Amino acid sequence: MFRRAPGWLTARPVAHRGLHDRARRIVENMPSAANAAIAGNFAIECDIQLSADGEAMVHHDDTLGRLEDASGDIRTFTAAQLKQVAFKDTTDRMMTLGDLCDLAAGRVPLVVEVKSRFDGDRKLVARMAQILEAYKGPVAPMSFDPDQVMAIRELLPDRPRGIVAERYYREAEWQALPPQKVRGMFHLRHAFQTQPHFVAYWINELPAPAPWIARNIFGCALLTWTVRTPEQRLRASRHADQMIFEGFVPAAVGSTA
């Protein structure tokens, strides 16, 4: 039932939102961060959000403002409008997932987190599937939302898929969801429906029973996020197959995709 993710997923560290460094005007999820990751031969983790006209945009937050000279819900802007939004610390502009695929051109793996409002809307996964149908490079979609992972399983059955997970879901963003949604994510209890090939688990909550079972009993690859400190690097090396890192540059990696 469970199929382990391909070796390329764990062969090298994964740069969280690209290899970004805002002090050097290299901003997360932007072309410069992707290019820096490629230059270091790191896989690229990125986030996608849905635009008003149904495009998959590479952006983490639901709203504009933390990084941009603009404000508002990202889903109220068209892709063309989002591509014109100015950022505070870079001359780069927001990419579509298609733009990122063109930039990466298969040189390093892409680990794509599908952001979700937990409202059952699967249009973002549908658009991602359209884009990836023509892309030959290594890509691994994932999401916190089991429903989105189910959509990935249905629309992209040949791509390795992952679930992003925590142990307790205590943060305010989770408490804002209906309790049954949060309960459905506890302990990877959805796994027989989502059938993930890998799990991306919060480093601060490793080790934990559910990811241990997923990795050691069912053979799922285990990534861990977001590794920033030496202590977290040590924990990742002990309990996971690979790290999703930020804030430092690991030793050079010689493997290729």
PyMOL commands that set and color helices and strands:
alter all, ss='L'
color gray80, all
select helices_A, chain A and resi 7-9+22-24+31-39+74-76+79-84+97-104+123-133+146-155+172-175+179-183+186-188+191-194+203-205+209-216+230-239
alter helices_A, ss='H'
color red, helices_A
select strands_A, chain A and resi 14-16+43-50+56-58+63-64+72-73+110-114+139-143+162-165+198-202+221-227+242-245
alter strands_A, ss='S'
color yellow, strands_A
deselect
rebuild
show_as cartoon
